[in-house]
Amino acid sequence: WESLDRLQPEALDTYRAVLAQWPHNQQAAERVETLCKRLALWPELVAFYQERLEAASTAEAVIPLCWAIAQVAERKLRDLDLAIRTYTALLDIVPGNLDVLRALGRLFEATKQWDKLIGISRREVKLTEQPDKKAHVYFKMGSIHETFHQDLAQAIACYEAAIELDPRCVPALHGLREIHRR
């Protein structure tokens, strides 16, 4: 009966009642999540995930809940502060996770938190294996140093590191050329 549009809110209430009585009922939890998504009840979905997170006792249970909260906060609620807090908490659990680092980098860039972006980028460089991807991160750091910190020495060092890793890193070559033209 949950597939009938007009009854979906009632179905959601029913599944919530089931979870209140039997908190570990996985089927009811999946239905609450599905209905919140279907009805675009994003604050309720985040609250549901947070309730589940409080009850979680293992990293295996915590990680997907944090990830889900952060993604809904970022993509649906546009609550970048909540997304940043949640990804930061997740990074404490999985410090070497490149997806989390990149998500935080994206959010720090969106919120113009340049110092934090540099810090996350340094961690990303250490974990990135592909030279071209590592070069791109160095280029981004150089660009931040040049544009927002006006620290040309740091910018040059980052651009040179990028070029050393990937001599075809055109953005870094361009950035270095522009600095030397000044």
PAZAPA-4460 file (N, C-alpha, C; in steps of 0.05 Angstrom, whole numbers, plus 32768, in hexadecimal, padded with zeros to 4 digits):
% residues 182
    n_x    n_y    n_z   ca_x   ca_y   ca_z    c_x    c_y    c_z   seq   type   mol
   8010   7FE8   8000   8000   8000   8000   8011   8019   8000     1      W     A
   802B   8016   8005   803C   802E   8005   8040   803A   7FEA     2      E     A
   803A   802B   7FD4   803E   8035   7FBA   8029   804A   7FB2     3      S     A
   8013   804B   7FC0   7FFF   805F   7FBA   8008   8079   7FC6     4      L     A
   800B   808D   7FB4   8016   80A7   7FBC   8009   80B3   7FD4     5      D     A
   7FEF   80B2   7FD6   7FE2   80C0   7FEC   7FE6   80B1   8007     6      R     A
   7FEE   8098   8005   7FF1   8089   801E   800E   8087   8027     7      L     A
   8021   8092   8017   803D   8090   801E   8044   809D   8039     8      Q     A
   8039   80B4   8040   803F   80BF   805A   8035   80AD   8071     9      P     A
   801E   80A1   806D   8014   808E   8081   8026   8076   8083    10      E     A
   802F   806C   806D   8042   8055   806D   805B   805D   807C    11      A     A
   8065   8075   8077   807D   807E   8085   8078   807E   80A4    12      L     A
   8061   8088   80AC   805B   8088   80C9   805A   806C   80D4    13      D     A
   804F   805A   80C4   804C   803E   80CD   8068   8031   80D1    14      T     A
   8079   8036   80BD   8094   802A   80BF   80A4   8037   80D6    15      Y     A
   80A0   8051   80DB   80AD   805E   80F2   80A3   8051   810C    16      R     A
   8089   804B   810D   807E   803F   8125   808A   8023   8129    17      A     A
   808D   8014   8113   809A   7FFA   8115   80B6   7FFC   8120    18      V     A
   80C5   8010   8116   80E1   8014   811F   80E2   801D   813C    19      L     A
   80CE   802C   8145   80CD   8034   8161   80CA   801C   8173    20      A     A
   80BB   8009   816A   80B7   7FF0   8179   80CE   7FDC   8176    21      Q     A
   80D8   7FDA   815D   80ED   7FC7   8156   8103   7FD5   8147    22      W     A
   8115   7FE3   8155   8129   7FF4   8148   813C   7FE6   8134    23      P     A
   813E   7FCC   8136   8151   7FBE   8125   8143   7FB1   810D    24      H     A
   812A   7FB8   8108   811B   7FAD   80F1   8126   7FBA   80D8    25      N     A
   8136   7FAB   80C9   8144   7FB5   80B1   8130   7FBC   809B    26      Q     A
   811B   7FAC   8098   8108   7FB1   8083   80F9   7FCC   8088    27      Q     A
   80F2   7FD1   80A0   80E4   7FEA   80A7   80F8   8002   80A3    28      A     A
   8111   7FFE   80AA   8125   8014   80A6   8128   801A   8089    29      A     A
   812A   8005   8078   812C   8009   805B   8114   8017   8050    30      E     A
   80FC   8011   805A   80E4   801D   8050   80E3   803B   8058    31      R     A
   80EB   8041   8071   80EC   805D   8079   80FF   806D   8067    32      V     A
   8116   8062   8062   8129   8070   8051   811E   8074   8035    33      E     A
   8113   805F   802A   8107   8060   800F   80F1   8075   800D    34      T     A
   80DF   8075   8020   80C9   8087   8020   80D2   80A4   8024    35      L     A
   80E5   80A9   8035   80F0   80C4   8039   80FC   80CE   801F    36      C     A
   810A   80BD   8011   8115   80C4   7FF7   80FF   80CA   7FE2    37      K     A
   80EC   80B7   7FE1   80D7   80BA   7FCD   80C6   80D3   7FD2    38      R     A
   80C2   80DA   7FEB   80B2   80F2   7FF2   80C3   810B   7FF5    39      L     A
   80DD   8108   7FF0   80F0   811F   7FF2   80EF   812C   800D    40      A     A
   80EE   811B   8022   80EE   8125   803D   810B   8124   8048    41      L     A
   811B   8136   803D   8138   8136   8042   813F   813B   8060    42      W     A
   8133   814F   806D   8139   8153   8089   8132   813A   809A    43      P     A
   811B   812E   8093   8112   8116   80A2   8126   80FF   809D    44      E     A
   8130   80FD   8084   8143   80E8   807D   815D   80EB   808D    45      L     A
   8166   8104   808E   817F   8109   809E   817A   8102   80BB    46      V     A
   8163   810A   80C6   815C   8104   80E2   815B   80E6   80E6    47      A     A
   8150   80D7   80D3   814E   80BA   80D5   816A   80AE   80D5    48      F     A
   817B   80B8   80C3   8197   80AE   80C2   81A6   80B4   80DD    49      Y     A
   81A1   80CC   80E7   81AE   80D4   8100   81A5   80C2   8118    50      Q     A
   818B   80BC   8118   8181   80A9   812D   818F   808E   812A    51      E     A
   8191   8084   8112   819F   806B   810D   81BC   806C   8115    52      R     A
   81C8   8084   8110   81E4   8088   8116   81E9   8087   8134    53      L     A
   81D7   8093   8143   81DA   8093   8160   81D8   8076   816C    54      E     A
   81C9   8065   815E   81C6   804A   8167   81DC   8037   815D    55      A     A
   81EB   8041   8149   8200   8030   813D   8217   802C   8150    56      A     A
   8222   8014   8150   8237   800E   8163   8251   8005   8155    57      S     A
   8251   8002   813B   8269   7FF9   812D   826F   800C   8116    58      T     A
   8288   800D   810F   8290   801E   80F8   8282   8015   80DF    59      A     A
   827E   7FFB   80DD   826F   7FF0   80C5   8253   7FFC   80C3    60      E     A
   8247   8002   80D9   822C   800E   80D9   822D   802C   80D7    61      A     A
   8242   8039   80E2   8244   8056   80E3   824C   8061   80C8    62      V     A
   825E   8054   80BA   8268   8060   80A1   8253   8065   808C    63      I     A
   8241   8052   8085   822D   8058   8071   8219   806D   807A    64      P     A
   8214   806E   8094   8201   8082   809E   820D   809E   809C    65      L     A
   8226   80A1   80A4   8233   80BB   80A1   8234   80C4   8084    66      C     A
   823B   80B1   8073   823C   80B7   8056   8221   80C0   804C    67      W     A
   820C   80B2   8054   81F1   80B9   804B   81E8   80D5   8055    68      A     A
   81EE   80DA   806F   81E7   80F5   807A   81F6   810B   806B    69      I     A
   820F   8107   8066   821F   811B   8059   8215   8120   803C    70      A     A
   820E   810B   802E   8205   810E   8013   81EA   811C   8011    71      Q     A
   81D8   8114   8023   81BD   8121   8023   81C1   813F   802B    72      V     A
   81D1   8144   803F   81D6   815F   8048   81E1   8170   8031    73      A     A
   81F4   8165   8023   8201   8175   800D   81EF   8177   7FF5    74      E     A
   81E4   8161   7FEB   81D6   8161   7FD1   81B8   8169   7FD3    75      R     A
   81AB   8162   7FE8   818E   8168   7FEA   8188   8180   7FFB    76      K     A
   8194   8182   8012   818E   8197   8025   81A0   81B0   8020    77      L     A
   81B6   81AC   8012   81C9   81C2   800E   81D3   81CD   8028    78      R     A
   81D5   81BB   803C   81DF   81C3   8056   81FC   81BB   8057    79      D     A
   820D   81CC   804C   8229   81C6   8049   8238   81C3   8064    80      L     A
   822F   81D2   8078   823B   81CF   8092   8236   81B3   809E    81      D     A
   821E   81A9   809B   8218   818E   80A5   8228   817A   8095    82      L     A
   822A   817E   807B   8239   816B   806A   8256   816B   8072    83      A     A
   8262   8183   8077   827E   8185   807F   8282   8177   809A    84      I     A
   8271   817D   80AD   8273   8170   80C8   8272   8152   80C6    85      R     A
   8260   8148   80B5   825C   812B   80B3   8273   811E   80A5    86      T     A
   827C   812A   808E   8293   811F   8081   82AC   8120   8092    87      Y     A
   82AF   8135   80A2   82C5   8137   80B5   82C4   8121   80C9    88      T     A
   82AD   811B   80D4   82AA   8105   80E7   82B0   80EB   80DA    89      A     A
   82A8   80E8   80C1   82AD   80CF   80B2   82CB   80CC   80AD    90      L     A
   82D9   80E2   80A8   82F5   80E1   80A3   8304   80D8   80BC    91      L     A
   82F9   80DE   80D4   8305   80D4   80ED   8304   80B5   80EE    92      D     A
   82F0   80A9   80E1   82ED   808C   80E2   82FD   807F   80CB    93      I     A
   82FD   808C   80B4   830B   8081   809D   831E   8097   8092    94      V     A
   8334   809C   80A0   8346   80B2   8099   8352   80B0   807D    95      P     A
   8354   8099   8072   8361   8096   8058   834D   8094   8041    96      G     A
   8335   809B   8045   8320   8098   8030   8321   80B0   801D    97      N     A
   832A   80AB   8004   832C   80C1   7FF1   8311   80CD   7FE9    98      L     A
   82FC   80BD   7FE9   82E2   80C8   7FE2   82D9   80DD   7FF7    99      D     A
   82DE   80D7   8010   82D7   80EA   8026   82E9   8103   8023   100      V     A
   8303   80FF   801F   8315   8116   801B   830C   8128   8004   101      L     A
   8305   811C   7FEE   82FC   812B   7FD6   82E2   8139   7FDB   102      R     A
   82D0   812C   7FEA   82B6   8139   7FF1   82BB   8152   8002   103      A     A
   82CD   814F   8016   82D3   8166   8027   82E1   817B   8016   104      L     A
   82F3   8174   8005   8300   8187   7FF3   82EC   8197   7FE3   105      G     A
   82D8   8189   7FD8   82C3   8196   7FC8   82B3   81AA   7FD9   106      R     A
   82AD   81A1   7FF1   829E   81B3   8003   82AE   81CB   800D   107      L     A
   82C7   81C6   8014   82D9   81DC   801C   82DC   81F0   8006   108      F     A
   82DE   81E6   7FED   82DF   81F9   7FD6   82C5   8208   7FD3   109      E     A
   82AF   81FB   7FD5   8295   8208   7FD2   8290   821D   7FE8   110      A     A
   829B   8218   8000   8297   822B   8016   82AF   823E   8019   111      T     A
   82C2   823C   8007   82DA   824E   8006   82EA   824C   8020   112      K     A
   82ED   8234   802A   82FE   822F   8041   8319   8225   8037   113      Q     A
   8329   8238   802E   8341   8232   801F   8356   8224   8030   114      W     A
   835A   822C   8049   836E   821E   805A   8366   8201   805F   115      D     A
   834D   81FC   8063   8344   81E1   8067   8346   81D1   804D   116      K     A
   8341   81DE   8037   8344   81D0   801D   8361   81C8   8018   117      L     A
   8374   81DA   801F   8390   81D4   801D   8397   81BB   802E   118      I     A
   838D   81BB   8047   8393   81A5   8059   8388   818A   804E   119      G     A
   8370   818B   8045   8364   8172   8039   8373   816A   8020   120      I     A
   837B   817E   8010   8389   8177   7FF7   83A5   816B   7FFD   121      S     A
   83B2   8174   8012   83CB   8167   801A   83C7   814A   8021   122      R     A
   83B1   8144   802F   83AB   8128   8036   83A5   8118   801D   123      R     A
   8396   8125   800A   838F   8118   7FF1   83A8   8111   7FE1   124      E     A
   83BB   8123   7FE0   83D4   811E   7FD1   83E2   8106   7FDC   125      V     A
   83E3   8103   7FF6   83F1   80EC   8002   83E4   80D1   7FFB   126      K     A
   83CA   80D2   7FF7   83BC   80B9   7FF2   83B7   80B3   7FD4   127      L     A
   83BA   80C6   7FC3   83B5   80C3   7FA7   83CD   80B6   7F9A   128      T     A
   83C8   80A1   7F8A   83DE   8092   7F7E   83E3   809B   7F61   129      E     A
   83CF   80A2   7F52   83D2   80A9   7F36   83E0   80C4   7F34   130      Q     A
   83F7   80C6   7F25   8406   80DF   7F23   83F5   80F6   7F18   131      P     A
   83E5   80F1   7F04   83D5   8107   7EF8   83C1   8112   7F0B   132      D     A
   83B4   8100   7F1B   83A1   810A   7F2F   83AE   8119   7F46   133      K     A
   83C5   810F   7F4E   83D5   811C   7F63   83DE   8137   7F59   134      K     A
   83E7   8139   7F3F   83EF   8152   7F33   83D8   8166   7F34   135      A     A
   83C0   815D   7F2E   83A9   816F   7F2E   83A4   817A   7F4A   136      H     A
   83A7   816A   7F5E   83A4   8173   7F7A   83B9   8188   7F80   137      V     A
   83D1   8183   7F78   83E6   8197   7F7C   83E0   81B1   7F6E   138      Y     A
   83D6   81AF   7F55   83CE   81C7   7F47   83B8   81D7   7F56   139      F     A
   83A4   81C8   7F60   838F   81D6   7F70   839B   81E5   7F88   140      K     A
   83AD   81D7   7F96   83B9   81E4   7FAD   83C9   81FD   7FA4   141      M     A
   83D8   81FA   7F8E   83E7   8211   7F84   83D5   8229   7F7D   142      G     A
   83BE   8222   7F71   83AB   8237   7F69   83A0   8245   7F81   143      S     A
   839A   8236   7F96   8390   8242   7FAF   83A5   8254   7FBC   144      I     A
   83BE   824A   7FBD   83D3   825A   7FC8   83D7   8274   7FB8   145      H     A
   83D6   8272   7F9E   83DA   8289   7F8D   83C2   829D   7F8F   146      E     A
   83AA   8293   7F8C   8393   82A4   7F8A   8389   82AF   7FA5   147      T     A
   8387   829E   7FB9   837A   82A5   7FD2   838D   82AC   7FE8   148      F     A
   83A5   82A1   7FE7   83B9   82A7   7FFC   83CE   82BB   7FF3   149      H     A
   83CF   82C0   7FD9   83E4   82D0   7FCD   8400   82C7   7FD6   150      Q     A
   8403   82AD   7FD8   841D   82A1   7FE0   8429   8294   7FC7   151      D     A
   8438   82A4   7FB9   8443   829B   7F9F   8458   8285   7FA3   152      L     A
   8467   8286   7FB9   847B   8271   7FBD   846E   8256   7FC1   153      A     A
   8458   8255   7FD0   844A   823B   7FD4   843C   8233   7FB9   154      Q     A
   8432   8246   7FAB   8425   8240   7F91   8439   8234   7F7E   155      A     A
   8451   8240   7F7C   8466   8236   7F6B   846D   8219   7F73   156      I     A
   8471   8215   7F8D   8478   81FA   7F97   8463   81E5   7F8F   157      A     A
   844A   81EC   7F91   8434   81DA   7F8A   8433   81D5   7F6C   158      C     A
   8436   81EA   7F5C   8435   81E7   7F3F   844D   81D6   7F36   159      Y     A
   8464   81DB   7F42   847C   81CB   7F3B   8478   81AD   7F42   160      E     A
   846C   81A8   7F59   8467   818D   7F62   8454   817F   7F4E   161      A     A
   8440   818E   7F45   842D   8184   7F31   843B   817D   7F17   162      A     A
   844C   818F   7F0E   845B   818A   7EF4   846F   8173   7EF7   163      I     A
   847B   8170   7F0E   848D   815A   7F12   847F   8140   7F10   164      E     A
   8466   813F   7F1B   8457   8126   7F19   844B   8121   7EFE   165      L     A
   8443   8136   7EF1   8437   8134   7ED6   8440   814C   7EC5   166      D     A
   8455   8148   7EB5   845F   815F   7EA5   844B   816A   7E92   167      P     A
   8435   815C   7E8D   8420   8166   7E7B   8409   8174   7E8B   168      R     A
   840D   817A   7EA4   83F8   8187   7EB4   83F7   81A4   7EAB   169      C     A
   83E6   81A9   7E97   83E5   81C3   7E8A   83DC   81D9   7E9E   170      V     A
   83C9   81D5   7EAF   83C2   81EA   7EC1   83D9   81F3   7ED3   171      P     A
   83E9   81E0   7EDC   8400   81E7   7EED   8415   81F6   7EDD   172      A     A
   841A   81ED   7EC4   842C   81FA   7EB3   8423   8217   7EAE   173      L     A
   840A   821B   7EA9   83FF   8235   7EA4   8402   8247   7EBD   174      H     A
   83FB   823B   7ED5   83FD   824A   7EEE   841A   8253   7EF3   175      G     A
   842D   8241   7EEF   8449   8248   7EF3   8452   825E   7EDF   176      L     A
   8449   825B   7EC6   8451   826F   7EB2   8446   828B   7EBA   177      R     A
   842D   828B   7EC3   8421   82A5   7ECA   842F   82B2   7EE2   178      E     A
   8437   82A2   7EF5   8446   82AD   7F0C   8460   82B9   7F03   179      I     A
   846E   82AB   7EF2   8489   82B4   7EE8   8487   82CC   7ED6   180      H     A
   846F   82D1   7ECA   846B   82E8   7EB9   8468   8302   7EC9   181      R     A
   8462   82FF   7EE2   845D   8317   7EF3   8476   8326   7EF8   182      R     A
***
